[in-house]
C-alpha cells in the first residue's frame, strides 16, 4: 500500500466532507472523477483526493456554473 492510501476515507465520510449524498459520491467514483480502491469489500478514497476536490468546489463559489460541471452527470 502506498502512502497515498494510508489516510483514506469511507464513501460516507467523503460524501459528508463534499456535501454530497453517498449515491452521488459513488457516481463520481464509478465515472472516474474521484479515484478509489478496495480494502476487502470496502471502498476507500484517498483523503488528499477528497480535500483537493473540496478545495476546487470552494474556490469556485456556491451556485457558479463551473462548480456544477464535475457533478453534472450526478443529478
Secondary structure in CASP SS format (residue, H / E / C, confidence):
PFRMAT SS
TARGET T0000
AUTHOR 0000-0000-0000
METHOD secondary structure of the structure
MODEL  1
X C 1.00
X C 1.00
X H 1.00
X H 1.00
X H 1.00
X C 1.00
X C 1.00
X E 1.00
X E 1.00
X E 1.00
X H 1.00
X H 1.00
X H 1.00
X H 1.00
X H 1.00
X H 1.00
X H 1.00
X H 1.00
X C 1.00
X C 1.00
X C 1.00
X H 1.00
X H 1.00
X H 1.00
X H 1.00
X H 1.00
X H 1.00
X H 1.00
X H 1.00
X H 1.00
X C 1.00
X C 1.00
X C 1.00
X C 1.00
X C 1.00
X C 1.00
X E 1.00
X E 1.00
X E 1.00
X C 1.00
X C 1.00
X E 1.00
X E 1.00
X E 1.00
X E 1.00
X E 1.00
X H 1.00
X H 1.00
X H 1.00
X H 1.00
X H 1.00
X H 1.00
X H 1.00
X H 1.00
X H 1.00
X H 1.00
X H 1.00
X H 1.00
X H 1.00
X H 1.00
X C 1.00
X C 1.00
X C 1.00
X C 1.00
X H 1.00
X H 1.00
X H 1.00
X H 1.00
X H 1.00
X C 1.00
X C 1.00
X H 1.00
X H 1.00
X H 1.00
X C 1.00
END
